[in-house]
Amino acid sequence: MHRHTERNQARPPDPTGPSPSETAAGLGGSEVHVEVQETEHEVIVMLALGWVVHDSIVVRCAGRSLTIEAERYARPSNTHVTAAGWRCGEALRRTIALPCDVRSAQASARYRQGLLTVHIPREVPLAAPRPH
């Protein structure tokens, strides 16, 4: 298995810390950790997307690129971190280069506990290494 990692943030957001809009740039003005894994039959892309509005996530796959769009919770700078203090509003967009041709129509995605995982079958499976 091959892994490619882009790291802007190694840990999920802390609800007691700064809001995503108060952190360094990465995905639409906010940080994100991306990991791309290749297996014999598929490409797996994992993105740490904390503070994202679940119903706003859009995943598009075309050619050798995967585009993720979502809306992230943000809070006014004068609001304490409470459930009532958060609002929707920060647009996120990230395009990830894929390492090989994939079958876009067969891609599947799951968002759970701040982690978006996208499985995309390879167009042509890798040949198994031959023993010598």
N, C-alpha and C positions, 0 to 999 in steps of 0.2 A: 504494500500500500504506500502511495506517495502522499505527502502532506505539504501544503503551501499555507503559510500563515501570514496575515497582515494584522499587526497588533497596534492599536491606539489605546486600548484600555484592557487590562487583564482581568478585571473583576466586574461583576454586575453593579449597577448603580446602588448606592446606599440611600434609603429613604430619609435618613437623618442628615445626609450630606447635601452638597449643592445639587440643584436641579440639572437635568441634562443640558439645558440651554446655558448654564453657567460653566460648562466644562469646555475643553479644547475641541477644535474642529475635527471632523472625521466624516460622519454620515449626515449630510444636510446641516452642518453646524454642530453636531454632537459626536461624541466618541463611539466607536464600535470595534469589536474584535471579530475578525473573519478568519475562518479556517476552511480550506478546500482539501478534500481527501479524494484520491483516486483508488478505486478497487478494480478488479478484473472486469466487472460488469457495469459499474456506475460511478458517477461523480457525486460526492456528498459535500454540500456547502452548509456551514454552520455560522450563524451570526448571533452575537449577543446583542439583543435589542431590548434592553430594559426600558420601562416607562412608555411602551408603545400601546396605542389604542388597538386592541386585538382586531376589531372589525375593519380597520383601515388598511391592513397589510395587503399589498398587491405584489405578486411575484410574476415576472415576465422573463421568459427564456427564448432567445432567438440566436441562432448560429452558435457562436462560442462565447456568448455573454449572458449573464443573469442580472436582471435589474430588480431591485427591491425598493418599493415605495411604501411609506407609512406615515402616520401622524403620531407625534410624540407628545406626551403630557408636558406641560410647562407651567411655571408659576410666576406670578408677578414678583418682583424683587422685594416688595414690602409685605409679602404674605408668609406666615410661618408654615412649616411643613405639616399640613393637616389634610385630611381627605377633602375637605371643602375648599382648600386653597389651590388645588391643582385644577388646571383647565386643559383642554385640547388646543392645539394650535401650531406646533412646530412641525413643518413638513420635512420628511426625510427622504433621501434618494441615494442609492448606491448601486453602481454597476460593477460587477465582478467578472473578470476575464476567466473563462473556463479553459482547462488545459487540453481539451480534445473536443471533437464533434460529438453532439449528444442528440437524443431523441426528445426534443422539447415537449411534444404533445403528451409524453408519458411521464412528465415530471410530477412529483408530489411534494407537498410542503406541510410542515406541522410547526405550530408555535405553542410553546409550553414553558411557563416559568421564565420568561425573558429570553428564551433561546429559539431561534427560527432555524429549522433543519430542512433542507431541500435535497431530495434524492432525484437524480436525473440519470436514466440509463445511457450508457455509452452507445454511440452509433455503431461502432465495431468493437466487440470485446477484445481485451488484450489477449494475445496468444500466451498460453502457459509456457513458462520456460522449459526447454527440453533438457532432460538429464544427459550428461556427457558419458 
